Amino acid sequence: MSVVPLYDDLSEDYDHFVNWPARLAFELPFFRRLFEQHHIHSILDVACGTGQHAIALAREGYEVVAADLSQAMVERAQANAAQAGVNIHVYALGFGALAGSLPGRYDALLCLGNSLPHVTTEEALSQALGDLARVLKPGGLLVIQNRNLDRVLARQERFMSPEVHRAGEDEWIFYRFYDFLGDLLRFNMVRLHRRGEGEWSARTGYTQLRAWRYELLQREITTAGMEAIHAYGSYRGEPFDLAESGDLVLTAKRSTI
């Protein structure tokens, strides 16, 4: 069993951290258009977290498989899928271990939520992208969504907006910030929770990321056997602006050769 401390611990709170109805309402139209354009039927969601994208896409009628390195996240995703009444197999697998363990290949592969920066060396990135390519069918579609880490580095954008969630008497506040270590980032999260008017309890955690720049990602994706790379600045589908875009949404197709 893989141990992924920040995400194992976060699994119980992750669905409070993200406003999933709002996020999916914003993102799904992009995927509907993209998948219709590329005739997508089967999808693999890598680094799936609690499975909310996979569940939403299964509800749209796609055949969906999911994977995450954190066993705790896998268990949460399985529970969420069961509660939603959808049939999704979720594997406890991380980058580099997919092609040898999954039962098939897929029309599309998603790697969302700034997940790829958890790969922190160029050798590991090359291996991860090669692994992603091998689980795609020839001509299959790859979608990667990261923060625009070129902008984060250029502006030294350390702090992200806090997230707040309330459910009944419970309230959560999530603070996220980076420590800059060259092209490495220490991603820190502070979680506050209280019930009613009680005292706040605090939990902290961190993990290391690599700030993969757009130019290097393009090169490594091409080396992994991908072509027709397009870059968007968000799920609205506008062109990616290296200096201004908040996100980087990359799409590419596996070579048919």
C-alpha positions as CSV (number, residue, x, y, z in Angstrom):
1,M,0.0,0.0,0.0
2,S,1.4,3.4,-1.0
3,V,1.7,6.0,1.7
4,V,1.0,9.6,0.5
5,P,0.9,11.6,3.8
6,L,-0.7,14.8,2.7
7,Y,-3.4,13.2,0.6
8,D,-4.0,10.2,2.8
9,D,-4.8,12.7,5.6
10,L,-6.7,15.1,3.3
11,S,-9.0,12.4,1.9
12,E,-11.6,12.9,4.6
13,D,-11.8,16.6,4.0
14,Y,-11.1,17.0,0.2
15,D,-14.8,17.1,-0.7
16,H,-15.2,20.0,1.7
17,F,-12.2,21.8,0.2
18,V,-13.6,21.8,-3.3
19,N,-17.0,23.3,-4.3
20,W,-17.7,20.4,-6.6
21,P,-21.1,21.5,-8.0
22,A,-19.6,24.9,-9.0
23,R,-16.4,23.4,-10.3
24,L,-18.0,20.7,-12.4
25,A,-20.6,23.2,-13.8
26,F,-17.7,25.3,-15.0
27,E,-15.5,22.4,-16.4
28,L,-17.9,19.9,-17.9
29,P,-18.9,22.0,-20.9
30,F,-15.2,22.1,-22.0
31,F,-14.9,18.3,-21.7
32,R,-18.2,17.7,-23.5
33,R,-17.1,19.8,-26.5
34,L,-13.6,18.2,-26.5
35,F,-14.9,14.6,-26.2
36,E,-17.5,15.1,-28.9
37,Q,-14.8,16.5,-31.2
38,H,-12.5,13.6,-30.7
39,H,-15.2,10.8,-30.5
40,I,-14.3,9.8,-27.0
41,H,-16.1,6.8,-25.3
42,S,-13.6,5.4,-22.7
43,I,-11.8,7.6,-20.2
44,L,-9.0,7.0,-17.6
45,D,-8.8,9.6,-14.8
46,V,-5.3,9.6,-13.3
47,A,-4.6,11.1,-9.9
48,C,-8.4,11.1,-9.5
49,G,-8.5,12.1,-5.8
50,T,-12.0,11.5,-4.4
51,G,-13.3,10.6,-7.9
52,Q,-15.6,13.5,-8.5
53,H,-14.6,14.1,-12.1
54,A,-14.8,10.4,-12.9
55,I,-18.3,10.1,-11.3
56,A,-19.5,13.2,-13.2
57,L,-18.2,11.8,-16.5
58,A,-19.7,8.4,-15.8
59,R,-23.1,10.1,-15.3
60,E,-22.6,11.7,-18.7
61,G,-22.5,8.2,-20.2
62,Y,-18.8,7.6,-20.7
63,E,-17.0,4.4,-19.7
64,V,-14.7,5.6,-16.9
65,V,-11.8,4.0,-15.0
66,A,-9.9,5.9,-12.3
67,A,-6.6,5.7,-10.5
68,D,-4.8,7.4,-7.6
69,L,-1.6,6.7,-5.7
70,S,-3.2,7.3,-2.3
71,Q,-5.1,4.3,-1.0
72,A,-7.2,6.6,1.2
73,M,-8.2,8.6,-1.8
74,V,-9.1,5.4,-3.7
75,E,-11.3,4.3,-0.9
76,R,-13.0,7.7,-0.7
77,A,-13.5,7.6,-4.5
78,Q,-15.0,4.1,-4.3
79,A,-17.4,5.2,-1.6
80,N,-18.4,8.4,-3.5
81,A,-19.1,6.3,-6.6
82,A,-21.2,3.8,-4.7
83,Q,-23.2,6.7,-3.1
84,A,-23.7,8.2,-6.6
85,G,-24.9,4.9,-8.0
86,V,-22.2,4.7,-10.7
87,N,-20.0,1.8,-11.6
88,I,-16.3,2.9,-11.6
89,H,-13.3,0.8,-10.9
90,V,-10.7,2.7,-9.0
91,Y,-7.1,1.4,-8.9
92,A,-4.4,2.3,-6.4
93,L,-1.8,3.2,-9.0
94,G,0.5,6.2,-9.5
95,F,2.4,7.7,-12.4
96,G,4.7,5.2,-14.1
97,A,2.8,2.1,-12.9
98,L,-0.3,2.3,-15.1
99,A,0.6,0.5,-18.4
100,G,1.6,-2.7,-16.6
101,S,-1.4,-2.8,-14.3
102,L,-4.5,-1.6,-16.1
103,P,-6.6,-4.0,-18.2
104,G,-6.9,-2.0,-21.3
105,R,-6.2,1.2,-23.2
106,Y,-8.5,4.3,-23.4
107,D,-9.8,6.9,-25.8
108,A,-8.9,9.7,-23.4
109,L,-6.7,10.2,-20.3
110,L,-7.2,13.0,-17.8
111,C,-4.5,14.3,-15.4
112,L,-6.2,17.2,-13.7
113,G,-5.9,19.3,-10.5
114,N,-2.2,20.3,-10.8
115,S,-1.3,16.6,-10.3
116,L,1.6,16.2,-12.7
117,P,3.9,18.6,-10.7
118,H,4.0,15.9,-8.0
119,V,6.5,14.2,-10.3
120,T,9.7,16.1,-9.3
121,T,12.6,15.0,-11.6
122,E,12.9,15.2,-15.4
123,E,13.7,11.4,-15.5
124,A,10.5,10.7,-13.6
125,L,8.5,13.1,-15.8
126,S,9.7,11.4,-18.9
127,Q,8.8,8.0,-17.5
128,A,5.4,9.2,-16.3
129,L,4.5,10.7,-19.7
130,G,5.6,7.6,-21.5
131,D,3.4,5.6,-19.2
132,L,0.4,7.8,-19.9
133,A,1.0,7.4,-23.6
134,R,1.1,3.7,-23.4
135,V,-2.4,3.4,-21.8
136,L,-3.9,5.5,-24.6
137,K,-5.2,4.0,-27.8
138,P,-3.4,5.2,-30.9
139,G,-4.9,8.6,-31.6
140,G,-6.1,8.8,-28.0
141,L,-6.5,12.1,-26.3
142,L,-4.4,13.4,-23.3
143,V,-5.6,16.3,-21.1
144,I,-3.4,17.8,-18.5
145,Q,-4.4,20.6,-16.2
146,N,-1.8,22.4,-14.1
147,R,-1.6,25.8,-12.6
148,N,0.4,28.2,-14.8
149,L,3.6,27.5,-13.0
150,D,5.6,29.8,-15.3
151,R,3.5,32.7,-13.9
152,V,3.7,31.4,-10.3
153,L,7.5,31.5,-10.6
154,A,7.8,34.8,-12.4
155,R,5.5,36.6,-9.9
156,Q,6.5,34.5,-6.9
157,E,2.7,33.9,-6.3
158,R,3.0,32.3,-2.9
159,F,-0.5,32.4,-1.6
160,M,-3.8,31.0,-3.0
161,S,-7.2,32.2,-2.1
162,P,-8.6,30.5,1.0
163,E,-11.5,28.1,0.6
164,V,-14.4,27.9,3.0
165,H,-17.1,25.2,3.4
166,R,-20.0,24.9,5.8
167,A,-22.3,21.9,6.4
168,G,-24.8,22.1,9.2
169,E,-22.9,23.2,12.3
170,D,-19.5,22.4,10.8
171,E,-17.2,24.9,9.2
172,W,-13.9,24.4,7.4
173,I,-11.3,26.9,6.2
174,F,-8.4,25.8,3.9
175,Y,-5.2,27.9,3.4
176,R,-2.6,27.0,0.8
177,F,0.8,28.5,0.1
178,Y,4.1,27.7,-1.5
179,D,7.7,27.9,-0.3
180,F,9.9,28.5,-3.3
181,L,13.0,26.2,-3.6
182,G,14.2,27.1,-7.1
183,D,12.0,25.1,-9.5
184,L,10.9,23.0,-6.6
185,L,7.9,24.1,-4.5
186,R,6.9,23.1,-1.0
187,F,3.1,23.0,-1.2
188,N,1.6,23.7,2.3
189,M,-2.0,23.3,3.4
190,V,-3.5,24.5,6.7
191,R,-6.9,23.1,7.5
192,L,-9.1,24.7,10.2
193,H,-12.3,23.0,11.5
194,R,-14.9,23.8,14.1
195,R,-18.4,22.8,15.1
196,G,-20.9,25.5,16.0
197,E,-19.2,28.1,18.1
198,G,-16.6,25.7,19.4
199,E,-12.8,26.2,19.2
200,W,-11.0,25.8,15.9
201,S,-8.8,22.7,15.5
202,A,-5.9,22.9,13.0
203,R,-4.1,20.4,10.9
204,T,-1.2,21.1,8.6
205,G,0.6,19.1,5.9
206,Y,2.8,19.6,2.9
207,T,4.2,17.9,-0.1
208,Q,6.9,18.8,-2.7
209,L,6.1,19.8,-6.3
210,R,8.1,20.6,-9.4
211,A,7.2,23.8,-11.2
212,W,7.2,22.3,-14.7
213,R,7.4,25.1,-17.3
214,Y,5.2,25.1,-20.4
215,E,8.1,24.8,-22.8
216,L,9.6,21.8,-21.1
217,L,6.2,20.1,-20.9
218,Q,5.6,20.6,-24.6
219,R,9.0,19.0,-25.4
220,E,8.5,16.0,-23.0
221,I,5.0,15.4,-24.3
222,T,6.3,15.3,-27.9
223,T,9.1,13.0,-26.9
224,A,6.6,10.6,-25.3
225,G,4.9,10.2,-28.7
226,M,2.2,12.8,-28.6
227,E,1.3,15.3,-31.3
228,A,-1.2,18.1,-32.1
229,I,-0.6,19.8,-28.8
230,H,-3.0,22.7,-27.9
231,A,-2.7,24.9,-24.8
232,Y,-5.6,26.8,-23.2
233,G,-5.6,29.3,-20.4
234,S,-8.6,27.8,-18.6
235,Y,-11.6,25.5,-19.2
236,R,-13.2,28.5,-21.0
237,G,-11.0,27.5,-23.9
238,E,-9.1,30.7,-24.5
239,P,-5.5,30.5,-25.7
240,F,-2.9,30.0,-23.1
241,D,-0.9,33.2,-22.2
242,L,2.4,32.4,-20.5
243,A,2.4,35.6,-18.5
244,E,-1.3,36.0,-17.6
245,S,-3.2,32.8,-17.6
246,G,-4.0,31.3,-14.2
247,D,-4.1,27.7,-15.5
248,L,-2.5,25.6,-18.2
249,V,-4.8,23.1,-19.9
250,L,-2.8,21.0,-22.4
251,T,-4.4,18.6,-24.9
252,A,-2.4,16.2,-27.1
253,K,-3.0,13.1,-29.2
254,R,-1.0,9.9,-29.1
255,S,0.6,9.3,-32.4
256,T,-1.2,6.7,-34.5
257,I,2.1,5.3,-35.7
